Amino acid sequence: MKKTLLITASLLLLFAFTPNVMAQEEEEASNWGASLDIYSSYIWRGTKFGTGAAFQPGLEFSTGAFAIGGWGSVSTGGDEALEMDLYASYSIGGFSIGLTDYYFGGDWTEYDVNHYLEPSLSFGTGDFSIAGYYMLLPATDATEEEPATSFGDNGDMYFEAGYSFKNVDITLGAGDGQYTSDGDFTVCNIGIGTSKHIKLTESFSLPLSGGVILNPSTGGFFIVAAISL
């Protein structure tokens, strides 16, 4: 368990230092970025998490084609739905490969129990994008119906395609496991959204976005709005 944590931390450090060397050789500039999104509710891949509005901060370091960062979400309602993630990605051409470590609370050092690892691969060209994800699930306790599993023995798939035209974004996602009502692979996320900037002063405008989301598998229907800082 601790060994797994050390191995993962070592890999993240390796990812962090290797691109830095490449960036220095290519004389590319590195930078830090911070963000904060405030959503009316947290909807992810066709499923609602928590109650009330959600505050979602982010911090990222990027250099050249490499990025590493952290992202979180905390809901303001009684069901907090805490989420704190770490991620790393590398892009070349229209392709991007990534690894995300999802954490939803509990002892952070209990890596085999409280963490979900998800490798991903995406491709974008023009206004079209497509991505695939496979979330490795943590260990589960044994029951009479199902034996215990170790970390990474099972997982959930999710695929998503997106298309943008003018100021409208369309999303179509399909998955299995946690994303659908019966665990079978099917369409679970149909969304349409748009965004605009509200001018507050001569030099500052507030980004506002909104969307309508339907999960045909669970029957969930959501309308959300967000501001970004």
HELIX and SHEET records of a PDB file:
HELIX    1   1 LYS A    2  GLU A   25  1                                  24    
HELIX    2   2 TYR A  111  ASN A  114  1                                   4    
HELIX    3   3 GLY A  177  TYR A  179  5                                   3    
SHEET    1   A13 SER A  30  TYR A  39  0                                        
SHEET    2   A13 ALA A  54  THR A  63 -1                                        
SHEET    3   A13 PHE A  66  SER A  75 -1                                        
SHEET    4   A13 GLU A  83  ILE A  92 -1                                        
SHEET    5   A13 PHE A  95  TYR A 103 -1                                        
SHEET    6   A13 HIS A 115  THR A 125 -1                                        
SHEET    7   A13 PHE A 128  LEU A 136 -1                                        
SHEET    8   A13 GLY A 155  PHE A 165 -1                                        
SHEET    9   A13 VAL A 168  GLY A 175 -1                                        
SHEET   10   A13 THR A 186  LYS A 199 -1                                        
SHEET   11   A13 SER A 205  ASN A 215 -1                                        
SHEET   12   A13 GLY A 220  SER A 228 -1                                        
SHEET   13   A13 SER A  30  TYR A  39 -1                                        
SHEET    1   B 2 TYR A  42  TRP A  44  0                                        
SHEET    2   B 2 THR A  47  PHE A  49 -1                                        
END                                                                             
